[in-house]
Amino acid sequence: MTDEQLPGRIAIDPGVMVGKPVIKGTRLTVEHILNLLAHGATADEILAEYDGLLQEDLQACLLFATKALEDVSFMPLSLGNDVDAILRR
């Protein structure tokens, strides 16, 4: 998956899923796919669950998330960078 291929796979339309990025032609949000992967679903499981979804769609979700985070700066609020404590909030 290249950066140039991303617009062909991911769409942002205010009339679809309140403007969240979705896999083009579906109502599957990038957020939903990433959440499935983060909670242990395999690519094969996701592809089996959603007819018509391709491996390239999953790659596009990962690339979209990567691009979205490229220009984000994270500043620690304290010296203790305990990720577990932050996630429990």
Z-matrix of the N, CA and C atoms (Angstrom, degrees):
N
C 1 1.457
C 2 1.524 1 108.18
N 3 1.309 2 116.28 1 125.32
C 4 1.458 3 120.82 2 177.92
C 5 1.523 4 109.61 3 -106.92
N 6 1.315 5 114.88 4 163.06
C 7 1.466 6 119.79 5 178.10
C 8 1.528 7 111.33 6 -57.02
N 9 1.326 8 116.10 7 -35.22
C 10 1.459 9 120.81 8 -177.39
C 11 1.533 10 111.95 9 -69.13
N 12 1.320 11 117.42 10 -25.96
C 13 1.460 12 121.53 11 -178.96
C 14 1.529 13 112.71 12 -82.74
N 15 1.322 14 117.24 13 -16.78
C 16 1.457 15 121.86 14 -175.08
C 17 1.534 16 113.61 15 -56.37
N 18 1.329 17 120.25 16 -47.53
C 19 1.471 18 118.94 17 -178.97
C 20 1.528 19 113.48 18 -61.08
N 21 1.312 20 118.08 19 -21.87
C 22 1.453 21 120.73 20 177.77
C 23 1.517 22 113.18 21 -77.47
N 24 1.310 23 117.50 22 -13.66
C 25 1.467 24 122.06 23 -176.27
C 26 1.523 25 113.61 24 -113.59
N 27 1.313 26 118.18 25 -30.08
C 28 1.464 27 122.24 26 -176.32
C 29 1.524 28 109.03 27 -116.34
N 30 1.335 29 115.89 28 133.86
C 31 1.467 30 120.83 29 -179.81
C 32 1.526 31 109.64 30 -125.85
N 33 1.320 32 114.40 31 147.55
C 34 1.469 33 121.29 32 173.82
C 35 1.520 34 106.76 33 -126.69
N 36 1.325 35 115.66 34 115.13
C 37 1.460 36 122.49 35 -176.52
C 38 1.520 37 107.60 36 -138.85
N 39 1.337 38 118.03 37 121.06
C 40 1.472 39 120.00 38 -178.79
C 41 1.531 40 113.25 39 -56.00
N 42 1.326 41 117.26 40 -22.23
C 43 1.455 42 120.62 41 -179.56
C 44 1.520 43 114.60 42 -87.65
N 45 1.323 44 116.88 43 -2.38
C 46 1.467 45 121.14 44 -179.93
C 47 1.521 46 108.90 45 -122.28
N 48 1.311 47 116.02 46 119.71
C 49 1.471 48 122.59 47 178.07
C 50 1.533 49 111.82 48 51.83
N 51 1.309 50 115.86 49 40.64
C 52 1.470 51 123.67 50 176.88
C 53 1.530 52 112.01 51 56.48
N 54 1.320 53 116.40 52 31.10
C 55 1.458 54 120.22 53 175.65
C 56 1.516 55 115.19 54 84.94
N 57 1.328 56 117.60 55 3.61
C 58 1.466 57 118.69 56 176.88
C 59 1.524 58 108.56 57 -68.94
N 60 1.325 59 117.82 58 149.25
C 61 1.463 60 120.02 59 176.72
C 62 1.535 61 110.17 60 -63.94
N 63 1.332 62 116.01 61 131.25
C 64 1.460 63 122.12 62 -179.31
C 65 1.520 64 109.73 63 -127.96
N 66 1.316 65 115.36 64 160.66
C 67 1.458 66 119.89 65 171.01
C 68 1.521 67 105.86 66 -70.64
N 69 1.318 68 115.82 67 124.88
C 70 1.459 69 122.68 68 -174.11
C 71 1.530 70 111.22 69 -50.77
N 72 1.341 71 115.26 70 132.37
C 73 1.452 72 121.37 71 178.53
C 74 1.516 73 113.94 72 83.64
N 75 1.339 74 117.00 73 4.41
C 76 1.466 75 121.48 74 179.47
C 77 1.526 76 109.15 75 -131.90
N 78 1.310 77 115.03 76 177.62
C 79 1.457 78 121.34 77 171.22
C 80 1.534 79 109.43 78 -110.69
N 81 1.327 80 116.27 79 19.54
C 82 1.467 81 121.66 80 178.40
C 83 1.522 82 108.89 81 -85.17
N 84 1.323 83 115.78 82 115.91
C 85 1.460 84 118.99 83 -179.21
C 86 1.525 85 110.69 84 -79.06
N 87 1.315 86 114.07 85 152.35
C 88 1.470 87 120.57 86 173.57
C 89 1.527 88 108.50 87 -57.27
N 90 1.317 89 116.14 88 -41.61
C 91 1.465 90 121.46 89 179.75
C 92 1.529 91 111.29 90 -57.49
N 93 1.325 92 117.34 91 -43.54
C 94 1.468 93 121.31 92 -179.00
C 95 1.530 94 110.57 93 -64.03
N 96 1.314 95 116.88 94 -45.98
C 97 1.464 96 120.77 95 -179.86
C 98 1.525 97 110.63 96 -62.63
N 99 1.325 98 117.12 97 -44.52
C 100 1.473 99 120.09 98 178.85
C 101 1.522 100 111.08 99 -63.40
N 102 1.324 101 116.53 100 -37.57
C 103 1.457 102 120.90 101 178.33
C 104 1.531 103 110.96 102 -64.38
N 105 1.324 104 116.93 103 -42.12
C 106 1.468 105 120.29 104 176.67
C 107 1.527 106 110.62 105 -59.59
N 108 1.328 107 116.15 106 -47.15
C 109 1.463 108 120.42 107 179.73
C 110 1.527 109 111.37 108 -63.30
N 111 1.325 110 116.29 109 -42.05
C 112 1.463 111 120.88 110 -178.56
C 113 1.527 112 112.08 111 -64.68
N 114 1.326 113 116.42 112 -27.64
C 115 1.460 114 120.08 113 -179.53
C 116 1.527 115 113.06 114 -96.84
N 117 1.333 116 116.09 115 15.19
C 118 1.449 117 120.05 116 168.93
C 119 1.518 118 117.02 117 102.33
N 120 1.318 119 118.33 118 -2.71
C 121 1.466 120 118.58 119 176.94
C 122 1.521 121 108.93 120 -66.86
N 123 1.313 122 115.74 121 140.24
C 124 1.461 123 119.70 122 177.42
C 125 1.522 124 109.35 123 -87.62
N 126 1.309 125 115.46 124 161.68
C 127 1.465 126 119.81 125 177.27
C 128 1.524 127 109.66 126 -59.24
N 129 1.316 128 117.58 127 -40.91
C 130 1.463 129 120.85 128 179.82
C 131 1.528 130 111.76 129 -62.52
N 132 1.324 131 116.81 130 -39.40
C 133 1.469 132 120.44 131 178.33
C 134 1.527 133 111.15 132 -64.51
N 135 1.315 134 116.21 133 -43.23
C 136 1.470 135 120.61 134 -179.82
C 137 1.525 136 109.86 135 -65.42
N 138 1.315 137 116.73 136 -44.74
C 139 1.464 138 120.31 137 -179.59
C 140 1.526 139 111.43 138 -63.90
N 141 1.328 140 117.49 139 -35.19
C 142 1.466 141 120.99 140 178.44
C 143 1.527 142 111.21 141 -70.78
N 144 1.324 143 116.60 142 -31.60
C 145 1.475 144 121.68 143 -177.34
C 146 1.525 145 112.49 144 -76.03
N 147 1.327 146 117.20 145 -33.62
C 148 1.461 147 121.45 146 -174.08
C 149 1.524 148 110.57 147 -117.22
N 150 1.328 149 114.67 148 102.80
C 151 1.468 150 121.75 149 179.91
C 152 1.524 151 111.52 150 -55.66
N 153 1.299 152 116.73 151 135.42
C 154 1.458 153 121.24 152 175.57
C 155 1.517 154 114.76 153 87.42
N 156 1.333 155 116.99 154 -12.84
C 157 1.460 156 120.57 155 177.96
C 158 1.521 157 108.68 156 -73.41
N 159 1.315 158 116.22 157 141.33
C 160 1.463 159 121.63 158 -179.10
C 161 1.526 160 110.56 159 -117.17
N 162 1.319 161 114.87 160 159.44
C 163 1.471 162 120.25 161 176.10
C 164 1.530 163 110.51 162 -54.10
N 165 1.312 164 117.00 163 -37.43
C 166 1.470 165 121.73 164 179.74
C 167 1.532 166 111.60 165 -62.05
N 168 1.332 167 117.15 166 -30.87
C 169 1.467 168 120.45 167 177.24
C 170 1.525 169 110.35 168 -66.62
N 171 1.321 170 116.37 169 -41.27
C 172 1.468 171 120.10 170 178.35
C 173 1.527 172 110.23 171 -66.16
N 174 1.323 173 116.54 172 -41.29
C 175 1.466 174 120.06 173 177.21
C 176 1.529 175 110.45 174 -62.44
N 177 1.322 176 116.37 175 -38.33
C 178 1.473 177 120.17 176 179.07
C 179 1.522 178 110.69 177 -63.45
N 180 1.326 179 117.44 178 -37.68
C 181 1.468 180 120.44 179 177.67
C 182 1.524 181 110.73 180 -62.32
N 183 1.331 182 115.59 181 -43.74
C 184 1.468 183 119.26 182 178.75
C 185 1.523 184 111.50 183 -65.61
N 186 1.319 185 116.69 184 -41.70
C 187 1.457 186 120.16 185 178.94
C 188 1.530 187 110.81 186 -65.68
N 189 1.329 188 116.97 187 -40.71
C 190 1.463 189 120.11 188 178.40
C 191 1.529 190 110.55 189 -59.82
N 192 1.329 191 116.60 190 -45.41
C 193 1.465 192 120.30 191 179.24
C 194 1.522 193 111.30 192 -62.71
N 195 1.326 194 116.42 193 -40.49
C 196 1.462 195 120.80 194 177.76
C 197 1.519 196 110.72 195 -60.52
N 198 1.330 197 115.91 196 -47.05
C 199 1.465 198 120.52 197 -179.94
C 200 1.523 199 111.15 198 -64.30
N 201 1.323 200 116.61 199 -38.83
C 202 1.467 201 120.64 200 -178.97
C 203 1.527 202 111.27 201 -64.40
N 204 1.320 203 117.31 202 -29.48
C 205 1.470 204 120.80 203 -177.93
C 206 1.522 205 113.58 204 -92.25
N 207 1.314 206 118.22 205 -8.80
C 208 1.466 207 120.85 206 -175.64
C 209 1.522 208 113.82 207 -56.55
N 210 1.292 209 117.37 208 -41.78
C 211 1.459 210 120.68 209 -175.10
C 212 1.524 211 113.67 210 -100.91
N 213 1.334 212 116.38 211 13.66
C 214 1.456 213 120.61 212 179.74
C 215 1.518 214 109.01 213 -92.69
N 216 1.310 215 115.81 214 132.15
C 217 1.463 216 120.77 215 176.23
C 218 1.517 217 108.77 216 -105.38
N 219 1.318 218 114.90 217 135.87
C 220 1.451 219 119.92 218 177.30
C 221 1.513 220 108.35 219 -110.23
N 222 1.321 221 115.43 220 126.74
C 223 1.451 222 121.18 221 -179.35
C 224 1.525 223 108.31 222 -116.81
N 225 1.327 224 117.42 223 122.57
C 226 1.470 225 118.63 224 178.47
C 227 1.529 226 110.32 225 -65.40
N 228 1.317 227 115.29 226 137.87
C 229 1.462 228 120.31 227 178.57
C 230 1.513 229 111.43 228 -85.82
N 231 1.316 230 116.24 229 -17.67
C 232 1.457 231 120.62 230 177.62
C 233 1.529 232 108.00 231 -148.55
N 234 1.310 233 115.74 232 171.93
C 235 1.453 234 119.57 233 179.75
C 236 1.523 235 111.57 234 -72.12
N 237 1.320 236 117.55 235 -26.39
C 238 1.464 237 121.18 236 179.02
C 239 1.519 238 109.78 237 -85.25
N 240 1.300 239 117.37 238 105.42
C 241 1.468 240 121.95 239 -179.20
C 242 1.522 241 110.04 240 -94.29
N 243 1.309 242 116.16 241 62.29
C 244 1.455 243 121.47 242 -179.56
C 245 1.514 244 110.00 243 -83.84
N 246 1.331 245 116.02 244 97.77
C 247 1.466 246 121.79 245 -176.57
C 248 1.527 247 110.22 246 -60.49
N 249 1.331 248 117.12 247 -39.10
C 250 1.469 249 119.81 248 179.05
C 251 1.521 250 112.08 249 -58.76
N 252 1.318 251 116.74 250 -42.49
C 253 1.466 252 120.26 251 179.65
C 254 1.529 253 110.83 252 -65.93
N 255 1.312 254 117.02 253 -37.74
C 256 1.470 255 120.76 254 179.33
C 257 1.521 256 110.07 255 -65.90
N 258 1.314 257 117.00 256 -42.41
C 259 1.466 258 121.09 257 -178.12
C 260 1.527 259 112.04 258 -70.34
N 261 1.328 260 118.38 259 -25.69
C 262 1.465 261 121.31 260 179.62
C 263 1.523 262 111.77 261 -76.30
N 264 1.307 263 118.93 262 -15.38
C 265 1.472 264 121.45 263 -177.47
C 266 1.493 265 111.48 264 -66.87
